[in-house]
Amino acid sequence: MTLCPNCMEWVDKFESPRNSSGNQRRDGIKRICPKCREWAPERYIRGCEHFSLEVIGMLGFRGHGKTVYIYSLLFQLDRIGSKWTDFSFTPLDELGIDLVKEMRKKLESGDLPDSSPKMFMKPILLRLEGIPQMGSCQMLICDTSGESIERVADQKQFCSYISQRANLLFIVSLKDLERPSQMADFLASYAQATIELNHHPKEQNLIVVLTKADKYVDDPTMPEEVREFLREKSDGSDTISQLKKLSSCIEKWLSEQKPFINFVRRARVEFKSVHYCVVSALGSEPEGQKMKVAVSPRGVLGPILLAMDIRR
């Protein structure tokens, strides 16, 4: 059985397209999902026989740094091989190849990416090999626009694939919330949407990713453990036990902040498990869509490592 990266349904076998005479076409290798009739990349299909599959769904409010986080994640994967001695990664289709090229061009020149459009977007397909403590996998990263998570109807239309299979990354900047209750409102609408789609959030793991965390380094209200983590410039050296300890620290801190108590408690109720991360995707504050200094991410690999550990 193979998971179709388009409709997120398991299929026994992808079909080879045929011409009007009923014969198999010979204009290149493309195989089609029998359920959604969309074609799937051949490298992905063949890789499913040899690699475990990780599905990562990303949701976040507009302007909270979700698209920048995705670019920063690709940026780090492109460079972490100097520390992860057996690691390599590759995109598995043209969309992924183009995205990695665009990431390199933008971040190396100090430009920031545009926000995700409000539309159904195909997942980013990657193969990761030689990850310390984790091994290798194929990864589907599903992205949606910030506007798609505010209302139940939009979540049902644009986020239905996320609610089926994925570990969910909720990308949020506490300092950019219009009101603290936005976070609990998101949980309520997401739970309602998934149930109406005949799924249940209790089957999913939630990872809350606090973005733009460089703003917290000098914030005395933030736990010292978190500030110390952000001061460290080394990314990719954090162990799972360190990330879990940091998660507990963040959850405890949030649960002591009156505006976020309900979110922390509802997240525990609604999801199978809940973890927390802090991420500085750029390392410093940009000026509009331009970086003032070179990109220096911190913590961007943590959510992915936690998601993989949860599945083990």
DRENTI-991608 format. One record per residue (C-alpha): y, x, z. Coordinates in steps of 0.1 Angstrom, whole numbers, always signed. Example, Ala and Ser with C-alpha at 12.3 -4.5 7.8 and 13.67 -1.06 7.14 Angstrom:
BEGIN
<pt><py>-45</py><px>+123</px><pz>+78</pz></pt>
<pt><py>-11</py><px>+137</px><pz>+71</pz></pt>
//
This chain:
BEGIN
<pt><py>+0</py><px>+0</px><pz>+0</pz></pt>
<pt><py>+35</py><px>+12</px><pz>-9</pz></pt>
<pt><py>+69</py><px>-1</px><pz>+3</pz></pt>
<pt><py>+91</py><px>-11</px><pz>-27</pz></pt>
<pt><py>+125</py><px>+5</px><pz>-21</pz></pt>
<pt><py>+142</py><px>-24</px><pz>-38</pz></pt>
<pt><py>+128</py><px>-56</px><pz>-21</pz></pt>
<pt><py>+113</py><px>-38</px><pz>+9</pz></pt>
<pt><py>+80</py><px>-55</px><pz>+4</pz></pt>
<pt><py>+46</py><px>-38</px><pz>+5</pz></pt>
<pt><py>+27</py><px>-38</px><pz>-28</pz></pt>
<pt><py>-8</py><px>-27</px><pz>-37</pz></pt>
<pt><py>+2</py><px>-11</px><pz>-70</pz></pt>
<pt><py>+33</py><px>-7</px><pz>-92</pz></pt>
<pt><py>+29</py><px>-19</px><pz>-128</pz></pt>
<pt><py>+36</py><px>+1</px><pz>-159</pz></pt>
<pt><py>+60</py><px>-17</px><pz>-182</pz></pt>
<pt><py>+47</py><px>-30</px><pz>-216</pz></pt>
<pt><py>+62</py><px>-36</px><pz>-250</pz></pt>
<pt><py>+63</py><px>-69</px><pz>-268</pz></pt>
<pt><py>+28</py><px>-63</px><pz>-281</pz></pt>
<pt><py>+14</py><px>-60</px><pz>-246</pz></pt>
<pt><py>+8</py><px>-22</px><pz>-249</pz></pt>
<pt><py>+21</py><px>+2</px><pz>-223</pz></pt>
<pt><py>+54</py><px>+17</px><pz>-232</pz></pt>
<pt><py>+56</py><px>+54</px><pz>-238</pz></pt>
<pt><py>+94</py><px>+60</px><pz>-234</pz></pt>
<pt><py>+90</py><px>+77</px><pz>-200</pz></pt>
<pt><py>+73</py><px>+71</px><pz>-167</pz></pt>
<pt><py>+87</py><px>+40</px><pz>-150</pz></pt>
<pt><py>+67</py><px>+17</px><pz>-128</pz></pt>
<pt><py>+78</py><px>-18</px><pz>-118</pz></pt>
<pt><py>+74</py><px>-37</px><pz>-85</pz></pt>
<pt><py>+52</py><px>-68</px><pz>-92</pz></pt>
<pt><py>+73</py><px>-88</px><pz>-66</pz></pt>
<pt><py>+109</py><px>-81</px><pz>-75</pz></pt>
<pt><py>+104</py><px>-67</px><pz>-110</pz></pt>
<pt><py>+126</py><px>-37</px><pz>-103</pz></pt>
<pt><py>+115</py><px>-2</px><pz>-112</pz></pt>
<pt><py>+108</py><px>+24</px><pz>-85</pz></pt>
<pt><py>+112</py><px>+62</px><pz>-89</pz></pt>
<pt><py>+80</py><px>+79</px><pz>-98</pz></pt>
<pt><py>+86</py><px>+108</px><pz>-74</pz></pt>
<pt><py>+89</py><px>+83</px><pz>-45</pz></pt>
<pt><py>+58</py><px>+64</px><pz>-55</pz></pt>
<pt><py>+37</py><px>+96</px><pz>-58</pz></pt>
<pt><py>+51</py><px>+109</px><pz>-25</pz></pt>
<pt><py>+41</py><px>+79</px><pz>-6</pz></pt>
<pt><py>+5</py><px>+91</px><pz>-9</pz></pt>
<pt><py>+13</py><px>+123</px><pz>+10</pz></pt>
<pt><py>+43</py><px>+116</px><pz>+33</pz></pt>
<pt><py>+50</py><px>+92</px><pz>+61</pz></pt>
<pt><py>+78</py><px>+68</px><pz>+55</pz></pt>
<pt><py>+110</py><px>+64</px><pz>+76</pz></pt>
<pt><py>+134</py><px>+35</px><pz>+68</pz></pt>
<pt><py>+169</py><px>+38</px><pz>+83</pz></pt>
<pt><py>+192</py><px>+8</px><pz>+82</pz></pt>
<pt><py>+229</py><px>+15</px><pz>+88</pz></pt>
<pt><py>+254</py><px>-11</px><pz>+98</pz></pt>
<pt><py>+290</py><px>-5</px><pz>+111</pz></pt>
<pt><py>+324</py><px>-20</px><pz>+111</pz></pt>
<pt><py>+349</py><px>-12</px><pz>+84</pz></pt>
<pt><py>+368</py><px>+20</px><pz>+91</pz></pt>
<pt><py>+345</py><px>+32</px><pz>+119</pz></pt>
<pt><py>+331</py><px>+61</px><pz>+99</pz></pt>
<pt><py>+297</py><px>+49</px><pz>+85</pz></pt>
<pt><py>+302</py><px>+62</px><pz>+50</pz></pt>
<pt><py>+316</py><px>+95</px><pz>+63</pz></pt>
<pt><py>+286</py><px>+98</px><pz>+86</pz></pt>
<pt><py>+262</py><px>+94</px><pz>+56</pz></pt>
<pt><py>+281</py><px>+121</px><pz>+37</pz></pt>
<pt><py>+281</py><px>+144</px><pz>+67</pz></pt>
<pt><py>+244</py><px>+138</px><pz>+72</pz></pt>
<pt><py>+237</py><px>+150</px><pz>+36</pz></pt>
<pt><py>+261</py><px>+179</px><pz>+42</pz></pt>
<pt><py>+241</py><px>+190</px><pz>+73</pz></pt>
<pt><py>+208</py><px>+186</px><pz>+55</pz></pt>
<pt><py>+221</py><px>+208</px><pz>+28</pz></pt>
<pt><py>+229</py><px>+236</px><pz>+53</pz></pt>
<pt><py>+205</py><px>+233</px><pz>+82</pz></pt>
<pt><py>+178</py><px>+254</px><pz>+65</pz></pt>
<pt><py>+195</py><px>+285</px><pz>+80</pz></pt>
<pt><py>+183</py><px>+273</px><pz>+114</pz></pt>
<pt><py>+152</py><px>+252</px><pz>+105</pz></pt>
<pt><py>+133</py><px>+280</px><pz>+88</pz></pt>
<pt><py>+107</py><px>+259</px><pz>+70</pz></pt>
<pt><py>+130</py><px>+230</px><pz>+61</pz></pt>
<pt><py>+140</py><px>+217</px><pz>+27</pz></pt>
<pt><py>+151</py><px>+183</px><pz>+13</pz></pt>
<pt><py>+155</py><px>+167</px><pz>-21</pz></pt>
<pt><py>+167</py><px>+133</px><pz>-34</pz></pt>
<pt><py>+140</py><px>+113</px><pz>-52</pz></pt>
<pt><py>+160</py><px>+95</px><pz>-79</pz></pt>
<pt><py>+192</py><px>+99</px><pz>-99</pz></pt>
<pt><py>+213</py><px>+79</px><pz>-75</pz></pt>
<pt><py>+204</py><px>+103</px><pz>-47</pz></pt>
<pt><py>+210</py><px>+134</px><pz>-70</pz></pt>
<pt><py>+244</py><px>+121</px><pz>-79</pz></pt>
<pt><py>+253</py><px>+113</px><pz>-43</pz></pt>
<pt><py>+244</py><px>+148</px><pz>-31</pz></pt>
<pt><py>+265</py><px>+163</px><pz>-59</pz></pt>
<pt><py>+294</py><px>+140</px><pz>-49</pz></pt>
<pt><py>+290</py><px>+149</px><pz>-12</pz></pt>
<pt><py>+292</py><px>+186</px><pz>-20</pz></pt>
<pt><py>+323</py><px>+182</px><pz>-42</pz></pt>
<pt><py>+342</py><px>+160</px><pz>-18</pz></pt>
<pt><py>+335</py><px>+177</px><pz>+16</pz></pt>
<pt><py>+337</py><px>+212</px><pz>+3</pz></pt>
<pt><py>+372</py><px>+203</px><pz>-11</pz></pt>
<pt><py>+382</py><px>+185</px><pz>+21</pz></pt>
<pt><py>+382</py><px>+150</px><pz>+6</pz></pt>
<pt><py>+367</py><px>+120</px><pz>+23</pz></pt>
<pt><py>+345</py><px>+94</px><pz>+6</pz></pt>
<pt><py>+356</py><px>+58</px><pz>-1</pz></pt>
<pt><py>+342</py><px>+30</px><pz>+20</pz></pt>
<pt><py>+310</py><px>+12</px><pz>+10</pz></pt>
<pt><py>+316</py><px>-18</px><pz>-13</pz></pt>
<pt><py>+306</py><px>-53</px><pz>-3</pz></pt>
<pt><py>+275</py><px>-56</px><pz>-25</pz></pt>
<pt><py>+238</py><px>-50</px><pz>-24</pz></pt>
<pt><py>+232</py><px>-13</px><pz>-27</pz></pt>
<pt><py>+200</py><px>+5</px><pz>-35</pz></pt>
<pt><py>+188</py><px>+28</px><pz>-6</pz></pt>
<pt><py>+192</py><px>+65</px><pz>-7</pz></pt>
<pt><py>+157</py><px>+81</px><pz>-12</pz></pt>
<pt><py>+151</py><px>+115</px><pz>+2</pz></pt>
<pt><py>+121</py><px>+137</px><pz>+9</pz></pt>
<pt><py>+125</py><px>+159</px><pz>+40</pz></pt>
<pt><py>+99</py><px>+187</px><pz>+47</pz></pt>
<pt><py>+95</py><px>+211</px><pz>+75</pz></pt>
<pt><py>+116</py><px>+194</px><pz>+102</pz></pt>
<pt><py>+110</py><px>+211</px><pz>+136</pz></pt>
<pt><py>+89</py><px>+190</px><pz>+160</pz></pt>
<pt><py>+87</py><px>+162</px><pz>+133</pz></pt>
<pt><py>+70</py><px>+176</px><pz>+102</pz></pt>
<pt><py>+78</py><px>+159</px><pz>+68</pz></pt>
<pt><py>+86</py><px>+124</px><pz>+56</pz></pt>
<pt><py>+102</py><px>+103</px><pz>+28</pz></pt>
<pt><py>+133</py><px>+86</px><pz>+41</pz></pt>
<pt><py>+150</py><px>+54</px><pz>+28</pz></pt>
<pt><py>+186</py><px>+51</px><pz>+40</pz></pt>
<pt><py>+199</py><px>+16</px><pz>+36</pz></pt>
<pt><py>+237</py><px>+12</px><pz>+36</pz></pt>
<pt><py>+260</py><px>-19</px><pz>+36</pz></pt>
<pt><py>+297</py><px>-25</px><pz>+38</pz></pt>
<pt><py>+316</py><px>-31</px><pz>+70</pz></pt>
<pt><py>+326</py><px>-65</px><pz>+59</pz></pt>
<pt><py>+289</py><px>-75</px><pz>+56</pz></pt>
<pt><py>+282</py><px>-75</px><pz>+94</pz></pt>
<pt><py>+309</py><px>-98</px><pz>+107</pz></pt>
<pt><py>+293</py><px>-131</px><pz>+97</pz></pt>
<pt><py>+258</py><px>-144</px><pz>+98</pz></pt>
<pt><py>+259</py><px>-156</px><pz>+61</pz></pt>
<pt><py>+270</py><px>-121</px><pz>+49</pz></pt>
<pt><py>+243</py><px>-104</px><pz>+69</pz></pt>
<pt><py>+217</py><px>-127</px><pz>+55</pz></pt>
<pt><py>+229</py><px>-119</px><pz>+19</pz></pt>
<pt><py>+236</py><px>-82</px><pz>+21</pz></pt>
<pt><py>+215</py><px>-69</px><pz>+50</pz></pt>
<pt><py>+182</py><px>-88</px><pz>+46</pz></pt>
<pt><py>+163</py><px>-56</px><pz>+36</pz></pt>
<pt><py>+175</py><px>-39</px><pz>+68</pz></pt>
<pt><py>+162</py><px>-66</px><pz>+91</pz></pt>
<pt><py>+127</py><px>-63</px><pz>+77</pz></pt>
<pt><py>+115</py><px>-27</px><pz>+82</pz></pt>
<pt><py>+142</py><px>-3</px><pz>+94</pz></pt>
<pt><py>+152</py><px>+15</px><pz>+125</pz></pt>
<pt><py>+187</py><px>+2</px><pz>+129</pz></pt>
<pt><py>+217</py><px>+26</px><pz>+133</pz></pt>
<pt><py>+247</py><px>+7</px><pz>+145</pz></pt>
<pt><py>+277</py><px>+29</px><pz>+137</pz></pt>
<pt><py>+307</py><px>+22</px><pz>+159</pz></pt>
<pt><py>+339</py><px>+40</px><pz>+170</pz></pt>
<pt><py>+349</py><px>+27</px><pz>+204</pz></pt>
<pt><py>+385</py><px>+37</px><pz>+199</pz></pt>
<pt><py>+387</py><px>+17</px><pz>+166</pz></pt>
<pt><py>+374</py><px>-16</px><pz>+179</pz></pt>
<pt><py>+398</py><px>-45</px><pz>+176</pz></pt>
<pt><py>+384</py><px>-58</px><pz>+208</pz></pt>
<pt><py>+354</py><px>-46</px><pz>+230</pz></pt>
<pt><py>+336</py><px>-79</px><pz>+225</pz></pt>
<pt><py>+331</py><px>-71</px><pz>+188</pz></pt>
<pt><py>+300</py><px>-51</px><pz>+197</pz></pt>
<pt><py>+283</py><px>-80</px><pz>+215</pz></pt>
<pt><py>+295</py><px>-104</px><pz>+187</pz></pt>
<pt><py>+276</py><px>-81</px><pz>+162</pz></pt>
<pt><py>+244</py><px>-84</px><pz>+183</pz></pt>
<pt><py>+247</py><px>-122</px><pz>+183</pz></pt>
<pt><py>+252</py><px>-125</px><pz>+146</pz></pt>
<pt><py>+226</py><px>-99</px><pz>+137</pz></pt>
<pt><py>+200</py><px>-116</px><pz>+159</pz></pt>
<pt><py>+208</py><px>-150</px><pz>+144</pz></pt>
<pt><py>+207</py><px>-137</px><pz>+108</pz></pt>
<pt><py>+173</py><px>-119</px><pz>+113</pz></pt>
<pt><py>+158</py><px>-150</px><pz>+129</pz></pt>
<pt><py>+170</py><px>-172</px><pz>+100</pz></pt>
<pt><py>+153</py><px>-147</px><pz>+76</pz></pt>
<pt><py>+121</py><px>-152</px><pz>+96</pz></pt>
<pt><py>+122</py><px>-118</px><pz>+112</pz></pt>
<pt><py>+130</py><px>-108</px><pz>+148</pz></pt>
<pt><py>+151</py><px>-79</px><pz>+161</pz></pt>
<pt><py>+126</py><px>-74</px><pz>+189</pz></pt>
<pt><py>+105</py><px>-57</px><pz>+163</pz></pt>
<pt><py>+132</py><px>-31</px><pz>+156</pz></pt>
<pt><py>+146</py><px>-1</px><pz>+174</pz></pt>
<pt><py>+183</py><px>+1</px><pz>+178</pz></pt>
<pt><py>+202</py><px>+34</px><pz>+178</pz></pt>
<pt><py>+239</py><px>+30</px><pz>+188</pz></pt>
<pt><py>+259</py><px>+59</px><pz>+171</pz></pt>
<pt><py>+293</py><px>+64</px><pz>+187</pz></pt>
<pt><py>+313</py><px>+80</px><pz>+159</pz></pt>
<pt><py>+346</py><px>+100</px><pz>+157</pz></pt>
<pt><py>+334</py><px>+116</px><pz>+189</pz></pt>
<pt><py>+357</py><px>+146</px><pz>+186</pz></pt>
<pt><py>+383</py><px>+123</px><pz>+202</pz></pt>
<pt><py>+362</py><px>+123</px><pz>+234</pz></pt>
<pt><py>+361</py><px>+160</px><pz>+240</pz></pt>
<pt><py>+392</py><px>+160</px><pz>+261</pz></pt>
<pt><py>+388</py><px>+125</px><pz>+274</pz></pt>
<pt><py>+383</py><px>+127</px><pz>+312</pz></pt>
<pt><py>+368</py><px>+92</px><pz>+313</pz></pt>
<pt><py>+338</py><px>+104</px><pz>+292</pz></pt>
<pt><py>+308</py><px>+119</px><pz>+311</pz></pt>
<pt><py>+310</py><px>+157</px><pz>+313</pz></pt>
<pt><py>+275</py><px>+159</px><pz>+298</pz></pt>
<pt><py>+288</py><px>+142</px><pz>+266</pz></pt>
<pt><py>+319</py><px>+164</px><pz>+264</pz></pt>
<pt><py>+298</py><px>+195</px><pz>+269</pz></pt>
<pt><py>+275</py><px>+184</px><pz>+241</pz></pt>
<pt><py>+304</py><px>+179</px><pz>+217</pz></pt>
<pt><py>+319</py><px>+213</px><pz>+226</pz></pt>
<pt><py>+288</py><px>+230</px><pz>+214</pz></pt>
<pt><py>+293</py><px>+240</px><pz>+177</pz></pt>
<pt><py>+256</py><px>+244</px><pz>+170</pz></pt>
<pt><py>+240</py><px>+214</px><pz>+153</pz></pt>
<pt><py>+203</py><px>+210</px><pz>+147</pz></pt>
<pt><py>+192</py><px>+229</px><pz>+178</pz></pt>
<pt><py>+190</py><px>+199</px><pz>+200</pz></pt>
<pt><py>+155</py><px>+189</px><pz>+212</pz></pt>
<pt><py>+143</py><px>+153</px><pz>+215</pz></pt>
<pt><py>+143</py><px>+156</px><pz>+253</pz></pt>
<pt><py>+179</py><px>+167</px><pz>+252</pz></pt>
<pt><py>+189</py><px>+138</px><pz>+229</pz></pt>
<pt><py>+170</py><px>+113</px><pz>+251</pz></pt>
<pt><py>+188</py><px>+126</px><pz>+282</pz></pt>
<pt><py>+221</py><px>+123</px><pz>+265</pz></pt>
<pt><py>+212</py><px>+88</px><pz>+254</pz></pt>
<pt><py>+206</py><px>+77</px><pz>+290</pz></pt>
<pt><py>+238</py><px>+93</px><pz>+301</pz></pt>
<pt><py>+258</py><px>+74</px><pz>+274</pz></pt>
<pt><py>+240</py><px>+41</px><pz>+282</pz></pt>
<pt><py>+248</py><px>+45</px><pz>+319</pz></pt>
<pt><py>+284</py><px>+52</px><pz>+312</pz></pt>
<pt><py>+288</py><px>+22</px><pz>+289</pz></pt>
<pt><py>+271</py><px>-1</px><pz>+313</pz></pt>
<pt><py>+297</py><px>+9</px><pz>+339</pz></pt>
<pt><py>+326</py><px>-1</px><pz>+316</pz></pt>
<pt><py>+333</py><px>-38</px><pz>+322</pz></pt>
<pt><py>+342</py><px>-46</px><pz>+285</pz></pt>
<pt><py>+308</py><px>-32</px><pz>+273</pz></pt>
<pt><py>+284</py><px>-45</px><pz>+300</pz></pt>
<pt><py>+273</py><px>-75</px><pz>+280</pz></pt>
<pt><py>+266</py><px>-54</px><pz>+249</pz></pt>
<pt><py>+244</py><px>-30</px><pz>+268</pz></pt>
<pt><py>+224</py><px>-57</px><pz>+285</pz></pt>
<pt><py>+221</py><px>-79</px><pz>+254</pz></pt>
<pt><py>+209</py><px>-49</px><pz>+233</pz></pt>
<pt><py>+181</py><px>-43</px><pz>+258</pz></pt>
<pt><py>+171</py><px>-79</px><pz>+255</pz></pt>
<pt><py>+173</py><px>-83</px><pz>+217</pz></pt>
<pt><py>+157</py><px>-50</px><pz>+205</pz></pt>
<pt><py>+124</py><px>-33</px><pz>+210</pz></pt>
<pt><py>+142</py><px>-1</px><pz>+223</pz></pt>
<pt><py>+178</py><px>+11</px><pz>+224</pz></pt>
<pt><py>+191</py><px>+47</px><pz>+222</pz></pt>
<pt><py>+226</py><px>+61</px><pz>+221</pz></pt>
<pt><py>+241</py><px>+91</px><pz>+203</pz></pt>
<pt><py>+276</py><px>+106</px><pz>+199</pz></pt>
<pt><py>+286</py><px>+120</px><pz>+165</pz></pt>
<pt><py>+315</py><px>+139</px><pz>+152</pz></pt>
<pt><py>+309</py><px>+137</px><pz>+114</pz></pt>
<pt><py>+338</py><px>+159</px><pz>+105</pz></pt>
<pt><py>+345</py><px>+179</px><pz>+137</pz></pt>
<pt><py>+382</py><px>+171</px><pz>+137</pz></pt>
<pt><py>+407</py><px>+143</px><pz>+129</pz></pt>
<pt><py>+416</py><px>+140</px><pz>+91</pz></pt>
<pt><py>+450</py><px>+132</px><pz>+77</pz></pt>
<pt><py>+444</py><px>+101</px><pz>+57</pz></pt>
<pt><py>+416</py><px>+109</px><pz>+32</pz></pt>
<pt><py>+420</py><px>+147</px><pz>+35</pz></pt>
<pt><py>+407</py><px>+172</px><pz>+60</pz></pt>
<pt><py>+431</py><px>+196</px><pz>+76</pz></pt>
<pt><py>+404</py><px>+221</px><pz>+84</pz></pt>
<pt><py>+368</py><px>+228</px><pz>+71</pz></pt>
<pt><py>+342</py><px>+202</px><pz>+80</pz></pt>
<pt><py>+323</py><px>+211</px><pz>+111</pz></pt>
<pt><py>+299</py><px>+183</px><pz>+121</pz></pt>
<pt><py>+284</py><px>+178</px><pz>+155</pz></pt>
<pt><py>+255</py><px>+156</px><pz>+164</pz></pt>
<pt><py>+249</py><px>+140</px><pz>+130</pz></pt>
<pt><py>+212</py><px>+149</px><pz>+129</pz></pt>
<pt><py>+205</py><px>+134</px><pz>+163</pz></pt>
<pt><py>+202</py><px>+97</px><pz>+152</pz></pt>
<pt><py>+177</py><px>+107</px><pz>+125</pz></pt>
<pt><py>+156</py><px>+128</px><pz>+148</pz></pt>
<pt><py>+155</py><px>+100</px><pz>+174</pz></pt>
<pt><py>+145</py><px>+75</px><pz>+147</pz></pt>
<pt><py>+117</py><px>+97</px><pz>+136</pz></pt>
<pt><py>+106</py><px>+103</px><pz>+172</pz></pt>
<pt><py>+105</py><px>+66</px><pz>+179</pz></pt>
<pt><py>+80</py><px>+61</px><pz>+150</pz></pt>
<pt><py>+56</py><px>+88</px><pz>+162</pz></pt>
//
